[in-house]
Each structure stands twice: as C-alpha cells, then as structure tokens.
Amino acid sequence: MSDPRRTALVADDDEFFRMAARVVLTGRLGFADVTECDSFDSAMEQLGGPERRVGLALMDLAMPGMESAANLAAVRECFPDIRVAVVSASERREDILLALASGVHGYVPKRLGIGEMTQALEAILNGQIYVPSSLAQLPAASASAAPPAAEEATASLPLTPRQRDVLELIVRGQSNKEIARTLGLGEGTVKIHLAALFRNLGVANRASAAVVGARLLQGNER
C-alpha cells in the first residue's frame, strides 16, 4: 500500500472485538496497520501523535473515557481529515442519533457479520454515511419525534467528570501543559477535552470557559 494513511485505529475495551476488527481491516479492506486502544484517552494520544497517519478510527461508545457524544464531536473537530465511525453493541435510537449528530461518518452495530461489517466500512471509506437499517424500521411516529429530542440532548449535554476536572484547572489558570501534567494526560488528549468542554459550555475560548466555569463551580459549592 503506497497510501501513507492506510493505518486504522480501533478503540474498544473488548479485546476480542479488536482482534476481529483487525482481521476485517487488514484482510478485507487493505489497511497496512491497525493501532489498538482500550480507552478514549489512549485513542486520543494515538490520533494526536506526531505522525498523524490514521485514516480511519473506529470507536466504541462503552469504553472507558467515552462519556458522551461530545467526545465524538470533539474528535471530528480536532481531526477533520480522519474518517470516524462508531462501532457499538447498542442499537438504541437515541445513541445512534446522538452519535450521528456529533458528525461521525457512520454507526456500525457490532452484531453485523464480517461480510456486512466489511460493506459498512467500505461505504464509510468511500465517503458515505453508514446508518444501520434498524433506524429505518422504527415506527413513523417515533421517528418524527426523536430528532428534536436528540438535538435538545446534544445541546444540553452535562459535563463529564473529566471535563469538570479540566474546567477546574482552567479556572485556576493552568495551561494545557500544566493540565496534562496534573491529570496524567497527553497534551493532545487535553485539547480534545477542551474542544468538548467549549462545545458543552457554548463558548469559543478558554477565557470565556474560565468565566463560565467560575460561576458554575461557585454555584455547585453553595
């Protein structure tokens, strides 16, 4: 493979699924290499590495550190050139809609066989947005009511524990490097959490986040 981006990343705390995904990615889709991670933070370390060679990232919703759809939105914002897909055991409509609203390129159920999963990932790599067929099989009344609820949930996502930790350190005036050292994270991972935090707070920079954060934290102490 001459394409330097033919490296995939599989982020899932299920070792057996990572093994199965590796077989599909290398044996059927022609990826030269697959990087495996068992948490969101470790995945962000890999995506933010100096080489930045990953072309496709598969992410589980239930792995450690993946606490909300805001994490997925932050990944898309920070790495817009990487194809990102959720591969999950959940087929709840709410999970699918929130993931798609975050900007991922597809939602692939884990129950799919190797052939179906290969076709789904091929569609994603070819520029399509893959949506599970179960989404279209839901009653029409439920389908018409769900999108507004999904949009409302996305707009009002609560802060995750990690985002709250980062916010507290921003209020204290710490830099990205200092936050990374305090929390034991890489600077690339801190940037991902900052992007998710800014989105949740509805602010554009750390100064605004510090102002809003100071009010929120003071309110919680009362």
C-alpha positions, 0 to 999 in steps of 0.5 A: 500500500503506497497510501501513507494513511492506510493505518486504522485505529480501533478503540474498544475495551473488548479485546476480542472485538479488536482482534476481529476488527483487525482481521476485517481491516487488514484482510478485507479492506487493505489497511497496512496497520491497525493501532489498538486502544482500550480507552478514549484517552489512549485513542486520543494520544494515538490520533494526536501523535506526531505522525498523524497517519490514521485514516480511519478510527473506529470507536466504541461508545462503552469504553472507558473515557467515552462519556458522551457524544461530545467526545465524538464531536470533539474528535471530528473537530480536532481531526477533520481529515480522519474518517470516524465511525462508531462501532457499538453493541447498542442499537438504541435510537437515541445513541445512534442519533446522538452519535450521528449528530456529533458528525461521525461518518457512520454507526456500525452495530457490532452484531453485523457479520464480517461480510456486512461489517466489511460493506459498512466500512467500505461505504464509510471509506468511500465517503458515505454515511453508514446508518444501520437499517434498524433506524429505518424500521422504527415506527413513523411516529417515533421517528418524527419525534426523536430528532428534536429530542436528540438535538435538545440532548446534544445541546444540553449535554452535562459535563463529564467528570473529566471535563469538570476536572479540566474546567477546574484547572482552567479556572485556576489558570493552568495551561494545557501543559500544566493540565496534562501534567496534573491529570496524567494526560497527553497534551493532545488528549487535553485539547480534545477535552477542551474542544468538548468542554467549549462545545458543552459550555457554548463558548469559543475560548478558554477565557470565556470557559474560565468565566463560565466555569467560575460561576458554575463551580461557585454555584455547585459549592453553595 
